[in-house]
Amino acid sequence: MKWFLALWGIGLGLTPGQLAQDVYERRAACMDICMRERPNPDLQREEVIAMERETARAIQLKNPAFFNRVYSDDFSGISSRGETINKSGLLAALQEPDISYESFSASRIKVRIYRDTAVATSLWSIRLVLKGQHVSSQMQVTHVYVYGTSGYQAVSSQTSLLPPYISLPL
């Protein structure tokens, strides 16, 4: 019993010091994150603008490699038809055989940076052949990007079809 009391007493004596060390380490880690020099916001903005243009180009070319690299695995978006779409659904829509894109461009791109998150809005202008018919359309698009270990990744999007309305897979 005396051994138990002695060990218990020693344990109580070490606990405040260990707790203080743990608090110190957590505080130091927090300060490191808060005091870390932030990347240049103008460079971040340019990077996201380039990604918006690359997204339009990848859709036109039906390039799934771009989306596998840039879109997060847990991506969730709203299509121009108001349907929820995940990354695999987006990749499937890209391969739609009835659609051939003649042109696909992103313009009026605006980017706002919030620490490790970027919100981009743009106007997509599209000319395509849908089931043998030539169609032109425009969409207003919002993408949310989160900065992580592999750079910015798209985690969410909202696409709104502008009049005149046609049914598109994206």
C-alpha positions as CSV (number, residue, x, y, z in Angstrom):
1,M,0.0,0.0,0.0
2,K,2.9,2.3,0.8
3,W,4.3,1.7,-2.7
4,F,1.0,2.7,-4.2
5,L,0.8,5.9,-2.2
6,A,4.4,6.8,-3.1
7,L,3.8,6.2,-6.8
8,W,0.5,8.1,-6.6
9,G,2.3,11.0,-4.9
10,I,5.1,11.0,-7.5
11,G,2.4,10.9,-10.2
12,L,0.7,13.9,-8.8
13,G,4.0,15.8,-8.6
14,L,4.7,15.2,-12.3
15,T,1.3,15.9,-13.6
16,P,1.3,19.7,-13.3
17,G,4.7,19.9,-15.0
18,Q,3.5,17.6,-17.8
19,L,0.3,19.6,-18.2
20,A,2.3,22.9,-18.3
21,Q,4.6,21.4,-21.0
22,D,1.5,20.2,-23.0
23,V,-0.1,23.7,-22.8
24,Y,3.2,25.3,-23.8
25,E,3.6,23.0,-26.9
26,R,0.0,23.7,-28.0
27,R,0.4,27.4,-27.5
28,A,3.7,27.4,-29.5
29,A,2.0,25.4,-32.3
30,C,-0.8,27.9,-32.4
31,M,1.6,30.8,-32.5
32,D,3.5,29.2,-35.3
33,I,0.3,28.9,-37.4
34,C,-0.8,32.4,-36.6
35,M,2.5,34.1,-37.1
36,R,3.4,32.2,-40.2
37,E,4.0,34.5,-43.2
38,R,1.0,34.3,-45.5
39,P,1.5,33.8,-49.2
40,N,1.1,36.9,-51.3
41,P,-2.7,37.3,-51.9
42,D,-2.1,38.6,-55.4
43,L,-0.2,35.5,-56.3
44,Q,-2.9,33.3,-54.7
45,R,-5.6,35.2,-56.7
46,E,-3.7,34.7,-60.0
47,E,-3.3,31.0,-59.2
48,V,-7.1,30.6,-58.7
49,I,-7.8,32.6,-61.8
50,A,-5.6,30.3,-63.8
51,M,-7.4,27.3,-62.3
52,E,-10.7,28.7,-63.4
53,R,-9.5,29.1,-67.0
54,E,-8.0,25.6,-66.8
55,T,-11.3,24.2,-65.6
56,A,-13.1,25.6,-68.7
57,R,-10.4,24.3,-71.0
58,A,-10.5,20.8,-69.3
59,I,-14.3,20.7,-69.8
60,Q,-13.9,21.6,-73.5
61,L,-11.3,18.8,-73.9
62,K,-13.2,16.4,-71.7
63,N,-10.0,16.0,-69.7
64,P,-10.6,13.9,-66.5
65,A,-7.0,14.1,-65.4
66,F,-7.4,17.8,-64.5
67,F,-10.4,17.1,-62.3
68,N,-8.7,14.2,-60.6
69,R,-5.8,16.5,-59.7
70,V,-7.6,19.7,-58.8
71,Y,-11.0,18.6,-57.4
72,S,-11.0,17.1,-54.0
73,D,-12.3,13.5,-53.5
74,D,-15.1,14.9,-51.3
75,F,-16.1,17.5,-53.9
76,S,-19.8,18.4,-53.8
77,G,-21.5,20.8,-56.2
78,I,-24.8,21.9,-57.7
79,S,-25.2,21.4,-61.4
80,S,-26.9,23.9,-63.8
81,R,-30.0,21.7,-63.5
82,G,-30.1,22.1,-59.7
83,E,-28.9,18.6,-59.0
84,T,-26.2,17.7,-56.4
85,I,-23.1,16.3,-58.0
86,N,-20.0,14.7,-56.6
87,K,-16.6,14.2,-58.2
88,S,-17.5,10.9,-59.9
89,G,-20.8,12.4,-61.2
90,L,-18.8,15.4,-62.6
91,L,-16.4,13.0,-64.3
92,A,-19.3,11.0,-65.8
93,A,-20.9,14.2,-67.1
94,L,-17.7,15.2,-68.8
95,Q,-17.7,12.0,-70.8
96,E,-21.3,12.6,-72.1
97,P,-21.1,11.2,-75.7
98,D,-24.0,13.4,-77.0
99,I,-22.0,16.6,-76.3
100,S,-19.2,18.1,-78.3
101,Y,-17.8,21.4,-77.1
102,E,-16.8,23.9,-79.9
103,S,-15.7,26.5,-77.4
104,F,-15.8,26.9,-73.6
105,S,-14.4,29.9,-71.9
106,A,-14.4,31.5,-68.4
107,S,-14.5,35.3,-68.2
108,R,-15.4,38.0,-65.6
109,I,-13.4,35.9,-63.0
110,K,-13.4,37.4,-59.6
111,V,-11.5,35.8,-56.6
112,R,-11.7,36.6,-52.9
113,I,-9.2,35.0,-50.6
114,Y,-10.0,34.2,-47.0
115,R,-6.9,32.7,-45.2
116,D,-6.8,29.2,-46.7
117,T,-10.0,29.4,-48.7
118,A,-10.6,31.1,-52.1
119,V,-14.0,31.8,-53.6
120,A,-14.1,32.4,-57.4
121,T,-17.0,33.5,-59.5
122,S,-17.0,33.6,-63.3
123,L,-19.1,33.6,-66.4
124,W,-18.9,30.5,-68.5
125,S,-19.6,31.0,-72.2
126,I,-20.2,27.8,-74.1
127,R,-20.8,26.8,-77.8
128,L,-21.5,23.1,-78.3
129,V,-23.2,20.5,-80.4
130,L,-25.9,18.7,-78.4
131,K,-27.4,15.7,-80.1
132,G,-26.5,17.2,-83.5
133,Q,-27.8,20.7,-82.8
134,H,-25.6,23.7,-82.3
135,V,-26.3,25.5,-79.0
136,S,-24.8,28.5,-77.2
137,S,-25.3,29.2,-73.5
138,Q,-23.9,31.0,-70.6
139,M,-23.6,30.1,-66.9
140,Q,-22.7,31.9,-63.7
141,V,-20.4,29.7,-61.7
142,T,-19.0,29.9,-58.1
143,H,-16.2,27.6,-57.0
144,V,-14.8,27.2,-53.5
145,Y,-11.2,26.2,-53.2
146,V,-9.3,25.2,-50.0
147,Y,-5.5,25.5,-49.8
148,G,-3.9,22.3,-48.5
149,T,-0.6,20.4,-48.8
150,S,-1.1,19.9,-52.6
151,G,-2.2,23.5,-53.3
152,Y,-5.7,24.7,-54.0
153,Q,-8.4,22.1,-54.5
154,A,-12.0,22.7,-55.5
155,V,-14.3,21.5,-52.7
156,S,-17.6,22.9,-53.9
157,S,-19.4,24.7,-56.8
158,Q,-22.7,26.2,-57.8
159,T,-23.6,26.6,-61.5
160,S,-26.6,28.7,-62.6
161,L,-27.7,28.6,-66.2
162,L,-28.5,32.0,-67.7
163,P,-31.5,32.4,-70.1
164,P,-32.2,31.1,-72.6
165,Y,-32.3,27.8,-70.8
166,I,-31.1,24.5,-72.3
167,S,-30.4,21.3,-70.5
168,L,-26.7,20.6,-70.0
169,P,-25.0,17.9,-68.1
170,L,-22.8,20.3,-66.0
